[in-house]
Amino acid sequence: MSKLQKPNEEALKVWYLHGLSSLKKANEIGVKTTEKLKEYITSEELNDAIDHGSAAAAEHAKKIDTLIEETGQEVLEINNEIMQGIHDATDSIAESKDEDVRDLGVIASAQIALHYYISAYGGLAATANKLGYKKQAEKFSKMTDEMKKADEHYTKLANSKV
């Protein structure tokens, strides 16, 4: 069996920039998805959670822009097929005639997006640490914790619907 080779620093930097660029695109798609989801919400508490999530996403987008600037590189123009898939799947939420089911669909969509961010932030925190970008790693860790708290809140909302 061969051992996994450690990536060289230049390859890690490229990977890191790719991840940051992917998150930037994810945030752009997330804004569209949130606007779309709000059309289906019937619960005031869920609407408040979505609004809070939108505000947090705007803050995270600013942080991502700053992190990209700190690399001294230009953002890459890439697609984010994961977030685009989540966005596209929101169309099926409107098909339900039951308001609680629609709200549960909105919650599920929001949580799927949150889980994407939790994974992406965690992976980029590890990469930042490996590159010696300790402050950036700390920012990602903090953003990960914020996403986890939001996920817990959505779980409570979902449990109140079923």
Rosetta blueprint (number, residue, H / E / L):
1 M L
2 S L
3 K L
4 L L
5 Q L
6 K L
7 P L
8 N L
9 E H
10 E H
11 A H
12 L H
13 K H
14 V H
15 W H
16 Y H
17 L H
18 H H
19 G H
20 L H
21 S H
22 S H
23 L H
24 K H
25 K H
26 A H
27 N H
28 E H
29 I H
30 G H
31 V H
32 K H
33 T H
34 T H
35 E H
36 K H
37 L H
38 K H
39 E L
40 Y L
41 I L
42 T L
43 S L
44 E H
45 E H
46 L H
47 N H
48 D H
49 A H
50 I H
51 D H
52 H H
53 G H
54 S H
55 A H
56 A H
57 A H
58 A H
59 E H
60 H H
61 A H
62 K H
63 K H
64 I H
65 D H
66 T H
67 L H
68 I H
69 E H
70 E H
71 T H
72 G L
73 Q L
74 E L
75 V L
76 L L
77 E L
78 I L
79 N L
80 N L
81 E H
82 I H
83 M H
84 Q H
85 G H
86 I H
87 H H
88 D H
89 A H
90 T H
91 D H
92 S H
93 I H
94 A H
95 E H
96 S L
97 K L
98 D L
99 E H
100 D H
101 V H
102 R H
103 D H
104 L H
105 G H
106 V H
107 I H
108 A H
109 S H
110 A H
111 Q H
112 I H
113 A H
114 L H
115 H H
116 Y H
117 Y H
118 I H
119 S H
120 A H
121 Y H
122 G H
123 G H
124 L H
125 A H
126 A H
127 T H
128 A H
129 N H
130 K H
131 L H
132 G L
133 Y L
134 K H
135 K H
136 Q H
137 A H
138 E H
139 K H
140 F H
141 S H
142 K H
143 M H
144 T H
145 D H
146 E H
147 M H
148 K H
149 K H
150 A H
151 D H
152 E H
153 H H
154 Y H
155 T H
156 K H
157 L H
158 A H
159 N H
160 S H
161 K H
162 V L
